Amino acid sequence: MNVRRGRRTVRERHYLLVPKGIEEKRIPSLIGRTVVWESPKGKRIKGKITSLHGNKGVLRAIFERGLPGEALGTKVRIL
């Protein structure tokens, strides 16, 4: 998981997700599903998968609010 960004801008609520263990044919079917990031203390932040990003199976998700820096590189649950 990483932040979606441009050359000069960072979108705090937009994250790029790389699904592991899912066939490439099935990845587009994940659009519209809910994702949840859980902190080590149990705090949950929900988001929604909105679209694909590029041609290599990366997903774009928008969360309710920005995730903390400790969330970068961690796993999220796709419901």
Backbone bond lengths (Angstrom), bond angles and torsions (degrees), N, CA, C in turn:
res aa  C-N    CA-C-N  psi(-1)  N-CA   C-N-CA  omega(-1)  CA-C   N-CA-C  phi
1 M - - - 1.442 - - 1.525 107.66 -
2 N 1.334 114.79 136.00 1.456 119.85 178.30 1.521 109.46 -149.92
3 V 1.327 116.96 163.73 1.460 122.91 -177.64 1.524 109.97 -76.78
4 R 1.329 116.44 141.61 1.455 121.16 173.34 1.519 107.09 -81.02
5 R 1.327 116.65 128.24 1.453 119.52 -176.74 1.517 111.06 -147.67
6 G 1.308 114.00 161.07 1.449 121.73 175.21 1.516 109.27 -113.48
7 R 1.290 115.75 -163.42 1.458 119.85 -178.67 1.525 111.81 -66.13
8 R 1.324 116.19 -41.42 1.467 120.16 -177.76 1.527 113.85 -122.12
9 T 1.301 118.41 -2.16 1.461 120.67 -176.00 1.517 111.12 -124.07
10 V 1.314 114.91 150.68 1.461 122.14 174.36 1.515 106.83 -126.34
11 R 1.314 116.40 128.04 1.460 120.71 178.03 1.527 107.14 -96.55
12 E 1.327 116.24 107.93 1.463 121.37 -170.32 1.520 113.97 -66.15
13 R 1.326 117.68 -28.24 1.469 120.26 -176.85 1.522 112.69 -96.63
14 H 1.321 118.70 -9.05 1.460 123.00 -176.62 1.526 109.33 -98.21
15 Y 1.326 116.13 128.93 1.456 121.23 -179.86 1.512 109.73 -131.58
16 L 1.320 115.89 151.29 1.452 122.55 177.27 1.520 108.05 -104.66
17 L 1.327 116.15 129.96 1.459 122.32 -176.43 1.521 109.61 -116.75
18 V 1.328 116.42 137.17 1.461 122.01 176.26 1.523 107.10 -110.16
19 P 1.342 118.22 105.76 1.466 119.76 -178.99 1.526 111.46 -71.82
20 K 1.318 116.25 133.78 1.465 122.23 178.90 1.523 109.37 -107.12
21 G 1.315 116.46 140.41 1.457 121.31 175.72 1.515 114.83 74.05
22 I 1.333 117.56 20.87 1.462 121.20 178.47 1.521 107.76 -121.91
23 E 1.330 116.61 134.59 1.460 120.51 179.34 1.523 110.12 -63.61
24 E 1.336 116.61 146.11 1.467 120.72 -178.07 1.521 112.49 -61.72
25 K 1.318 117.52 -31.69 1.468 120.56 179.76 1.524 111.39 -66.21
26 R 1.319 116.78 -28.05 1.460 121.65 -175.40 1.534 113.09 -89.16
27 I 1.314 117.90 -14.84 1.464 121.73 -175.58 1.530 112.63 -59.51
28 P 1.350 120.92 -44.56 1.475 118.98 179.34 1.532 113.98 -60.99
29 S 1.320 117.86 -22.50 1.467 120.11 179.30 1.531 112.10 -73.20
30 L 1.329 118.18 -10.32 1.465 121.75 179.55 1.528 112.59 -81.07
31 I 1.341 117.64 -12.66 1.464 120.99 -178.87 1.526 109.17 -62.60
32 G 1.327 116.26 131.75 1.455 122.32 -178.89 1.518 113.66 97.37
33 R 1.314 118.03 -11.10 1.460 120.68 -179.81 1.525 110.81 -81.15
34 T 1.315 114.90 160.36 1.457 122.03 -178.79 1.523 109.86 -90.00
35 V 1.326 116.28 141.60 1.463 122.10 174.09 1.523 108.52 -120.53
36 V 1.326 115.98 148.62 1.466 121.33 -178.91 1.524 108.50 -132.73
37 W 1.340 115.47 128.66 1.458 121.10 171.15 1.518 107.26 -105.44
38 E 1.333 115.75 132.98 1.461 120.17 -179.05 1.525 109.41 -118.64
39 S 1.331 115.81 129.56 1.467 120.74 179.76 1.528 109.40 -76.56
40 P 1.323 117.35 165.22 1.466 119.91 177.40 1.530 112.86 -59.15
41 K 1.341 117.75 -26.71 1.462 120.84 179.31 1.522 112.63 -87.61
42 G 1.323 117.90 -5.35 1.456 120.69 176.69 1.517 115.60 105.25
43 K 1.330 118.57 -0.14 1.465 120.98 178.27 1.529 109.10 -71.19
44 R 1.335 116.47 136.02 1.465 121.10 -177.94 1.519 110.76 -115.81
45 I 1.324 115.62 137.37 1.461 121.99 174.55 1.522 106.99 -125.71
46 K 1.334 115.03 124.26 1.460 120.65 -176.44 1.520 111.11 -95.23
47 G 1.319 114.32 154.71 1.452 121.29 176.18 1.513 109.71 -150.27
48 K 1.326 115.36 -178.67 1.457 120.92 -178.38 1.522 109.01 -137.25
49 I 1.336 116.65 136.02 1.458 121.27 176.25 1.519 107.56 -76.70
50 T 1.335 116.34 122.72 1.461 120.13 -173.69 1.516 113.82 -104.03
51 S 1.333 118.54 -34.30 1.462 119.36 -176.68 1.523 110.06 -167.18
52 L 1.326 114.45 177.01 1.456 121.28 172.80 1.521 108.70 -85.50
53 H 1.329 116.15 157.93 1.465 121.27 177.48 1.527 107.05 -128.51
54 G 1.304 117.12 106.30 1.460 120.87 -179.69 1.515 112.18 81.13
55 N 1.337 115.17 -162.82 1.467 121.29 -174.86 1.521 113.78 -111.90
56 K 1.309 118.63 8.80 1.460 120.75 -174.10 1.518 113.80 -112.01
57 G 1.324 118.05 20.71 1.454 120.73 174.72 1.511 115.62 83.92
58 V 1.318 118.56 20.31 1.464 121.63 177.51 1.524 108.34 -88.38
59 L 1.330 116.78 139.39 1.460 122.38 -178.42 1.522 110.52 -106.55
60 R 1.325 116.01 148.74 1.462 122.05 176.14 1.525 107.49 -106.44
61 A 1.330 116.79 129.08 1.465 121.44 179.53 1.520 109.38 -126.77
62 I 1.336 115.70 143.82 1.458 121.63 176.03 1.526 107.34 -114.91
63 F 1.335 116.13 124.25 1.457 121.41 -178.28 1.524 110.78 -96.55
64 E 1.343 116.23 161.93 1.467 122.00 -179.34 1.516 110.97 -59.01
65 R 1.310 116.67 -41.63 1.461 121.91 175.91 1.525 107.08 -145.24
66 G 1.319 116.16 168.08 1.454 120.04 -177.41 1.519 112.37 -62.98
67 L 1.312 115.75 144.45 1.456 120.63 178.71 1.529 109.73 -87.77
68 P 1.329 117.84 152.80 1.461 120.12 177.62 1.529 110.85 -70.43
69 G 1.310 116.39 163.15 1.456 121.06 -178.82 1.512 113.50 -60.40
70 E 1.323 117.24 -28.10 1.463 120.14 -179.91 1.524 112.12 -67.68
71 A 1.335 118.07 -12.39 1.462 121.90 -179.46 1.520 112.51 -79.60
72 L 1.327 117.59 -20.51 1.462 120.33 -178.24 1.521 110.54 -62.86
73 G 1.317 116.13 131.04 1.451 121.31 178.80 1.516 114.70 81.83
74 T 1.326 117.97 1.00 1.466 120.54 -179.98 1.526 110.37 -95.41
75 K 1.315 115.85 -179.56 1.462 121.42 -178.11 1.523 110.69 -98.58
76 V 1.336 115.16 151.29 1.462 122.10 173.22 1.520 107.76 -124.15
77 R 1.318 115.88 157.76 1.462 121.13 177.11 1.515 109.21 -98.08
78 I 1.327 116.41 133.61 1.460 121.94 175.05 1.517 106.75 -101.15
79 L 1.326 116.26 119.36 1.468 121.22 -177.23 1.513 111.06 -93.28
